Amino acid sequence: MGEYAKPRRANVIAPPDPEVFPVHAGKRFLVSGATGGIGAAVAGLLVRQGAAVALADLDDVATRTLADHLDGASAGVHPVPLDLTDPESIAAAAERAVALLGGLDGLANVAGIVRMASAADHTRDLWADQFEINVMGPFELARRVAAHLIEEGRPGMIVNVSSDAGKQGHAEMIGYNASKAAVINWTRGAAKEWAQYSINVNCVCPSAVDTPMLRQVALDHEQGTPDDLETIFGVMAPEQLGRLVTAAEVAAVISFLLQDSVQAIRGQAINVDGGNCPY
Ligand SMILES: NC(=O)c1ccc[n+]([C@@H]2O[C@H](COP(=O)([O-])OP(=O)(O)OC[C@H]3O[C@@H](n4cnc5c(N)ncnc54)[C@H](O)[C@@H]3O)[C@@H](O)[C@H]2O)c1
């Protein structure tokens, strides 16, 4: 009865428009998935907060365009090619970021993919793709950044992007769910191992963020229902929030977790999901 009495989406909470302060002045970060919905929001926010940023993504043209849009080298913003399926590309991206920025203070490990298919149709190829790009690639990138920090004897911050799917699991995305659960788990292990080098590792677990990835998921849902996209987005919006989460809201939490002052939060999986997941 209590569930039935809930006020359904009557209470839409508007996205905030917070002031930006130079909390990352002098810092240098590598952002993967930098031209995607969340990645671009993270990169833009870090730059506005005073950081120099290497933008790493698969799409070379999009990465260069975004770097220009963020005022390029004069603002300390550099495009870096990255293919998370290729260990050599990952090593080269980390090296290039270090060379361009004169070192690194942290990593926002944002890139990822989702492949929608029922569990019965979830072939080995789909599992392999998602584990390569969501788990092995980001871990390899973090390992390279950590190796640089350890070699330099410098503290650093790593923030991975998991998902509420990694905690709750959603239908039609069983490989994605498992890959994001793996991110939560390796975040904990890396935090334990790298604490001795003053490297802090956390992850965020967003849900229903208005980005190209969510649009792809909504289009896939559209195939199986008579509902239009607007209705599907309405259903996906977290109930407490009454709207989709914005990329800027996720970026704000990632930026917070990249701050030096965040030392007591370690190895955590922080929900940015409008209240979807209770743990
Ligand atoms: N949008 C959501 O609702 C949502 C919810 C939970 C978690 N996430 C996670 O947030 C992260 C960002 O997602 P988004 O919503 O911004 O999606 P997006 O599709 O807009 O961005 C993903 C980015 O990853 C890049 N990428 C894909 N394959 C790559 C590869 N092989 N090498 C390098 N880069 C590659 C893409 O080029 C793209 O720029 C992902 O890890 C995703 O799983 C998103």
The ligand as a Tripos MOL2 file, in Angstrom:
@<TRIPOS>MOLECULE
LIG
   44    48     1     0     0
SMALL
NO_CHARGES

@<TRIPOS>ATOM
      1 N1         24.6590    6.7000  -19.3770 N.am      1 LIG1
      2 C1         24.3080    5.9700  -18.3260 C.2       1 LIG1
      3 O1         23.1250    5.8910  -17.9690 O.2       1 LIG1
      4 C2         25.3390    5.2340  -17.5420 C.ar      1 LIG1
      5 C3         24.9280    4.6130  -16.3370 C.ar      1 LIG1
      6 C4         25.8710    3.9250  -15.5850 C.ar      1 LIG1
      7 C5         27.1800    3.8670  -15.9860 C.ar      1 LIG1
      8 N2         27.5590    4.4630  -17.1510 N.ar      1 LIG1
      9 C6         28.9710    4.3540  -17.5170 C.3       1 LIG1
     10 O2         29.4940    5.6530  -17.7140 O.3       1 LIG1
     11 C7         30.5900    5.5880  -18.6260 C.3       1 LIG1
     12 C8         30.4170    6.6350  -19.7000 C.3       1 LIG1
     13 O3         29.2370    6.3320  -20.4060 O.3       1 LIG1
     14 P1         28.3760    7.4150  -21.2250 P.3       1 LIG1
     15 O4         26.9810    7.2480  -20.7920 O.co2     1 LIG1
     16 O5         29.0490    8.7280  -21.1870 O.co2     1 LIG1
     17 O6         28.4730    6.7350  -22.6620 O.3       1 LIG1
     18 P2         28.9980    7.2890  -24.0600 P.3       1 LIG1
     19 O7         28.6780    6.2190  -25.0300 O.co2     1 LIG1
     20 O8         28.4720    8.6530  -24.2920 O.co2     1 LIG1
     21 O9         30.5770    7.3880  -23.8400 O.3       1 LIG1
     22 C9         31.4170    6.2510  -23.8070 C.3       1 LIG1
     23 C10        32.7640    6.6370  -24.3730 C.3       1 LIG1
     24 O10        33.6230    5.5050  -24.3130 O.3       1 LIG1
     25 C11        34.3860    5.5000  -25.5210 C.3       1 LIG1
     26 N3         34.8720    4.1630  -25.8750 N.ar      1 LIG1
     27 C12        34.1310    3.0910  -26.2750 C.ar      1 LIG1
     28 N4         34.9300    2.0860  -26.6090 N.ar      1 LIG1
     29 C13        36.2090    2.5050  -26.4270 C.ar      1 LIG1
     30 C14        37.4820    1.9150  -26.6230 C.ar      1 LIG1
     31 N5         37.6290    0.6700  -27.1120 N.pl3     1 LIG1
     32 N6         38.5810    2.6440  -26.3160 N.ar      1 LIG1
     33 C15        38.4570    3.9040  -25.8550 C.ar      1 LIG1
     34 N7         37.2900    4.5260  -25.6510 N.ar      1 LIG1
     35 C16        36.1650    3.8310  -25.9360 C.ar      1 LIG1
     36 C17        33.4190    5.9980  -26.5880 C.3       1 LIG1
     37 O11        34.1060    6.4450  -27.7450 O.3       1 LIG1
     38 C18        32.6640    7.0770  -25.8560 C.3       1 LIG1
     39 O12        33.2480    8.3470  -26.0370 O.3       1 LIG1
     40 C19        30.6390    4.1510  -19.1420 C.3       1 LIG1
     41 O13        31.6240    3.4220  -18.4450 O.3       1 LIG1
     42 C20        29.2430    3.6290  -18.8170 C.3       1 LIG1
     43 O14        29.2270    2.2310  -18.6790 O.3       1 LIG1
     44 C21        26.6730    5.1580  -17.9260 C.ar      1 LIG1
@<TRIPOS>BOND
     1     1     2 1
     2     2     3 2
     3     2     4 1
     4     4     5 ar
     5     4    44 ar
     6     5     6 ar
     7     6     7 ar
     8     7     8 ar
     9     8     9 1
    10     8    44 ar
    11     9    10 1
    12     9    42 1
    13    10    11 1
    14    11    12 1
    15    11    40 1
    16    12    13 1
    17    13    14 1
    18    14    15 2
    19    14    16 1
    20    14    17 1
    21    17    18 1
    22    18    19 2
    23    18    20 1
    24    18    21 1
    25    21    22 1
    26    22    23 1
    27    23    24 1
    28    23    38 1
    29    24    25 1
    30    25    26 1
    31    25    36 1
    32    26    27 ar
    33    26    35 ar
    34    27    28 ar
    35    28    29 ar
    36    29    30 ar
    37    29    35 ar
    38    30    31 1
    39    30    32 ar
    40    32    33 ar
    41    33    34 ar
    42    34    35 ar
    43    36    37 1
    44    36    38 1
    45    38    39 1
    46    40    41 1
    47    40    42 1
    48    42    43 1
@<TRIPOS>SUBSTRUCTURE
     1 LIG1         1 GROUP 0 **** ****
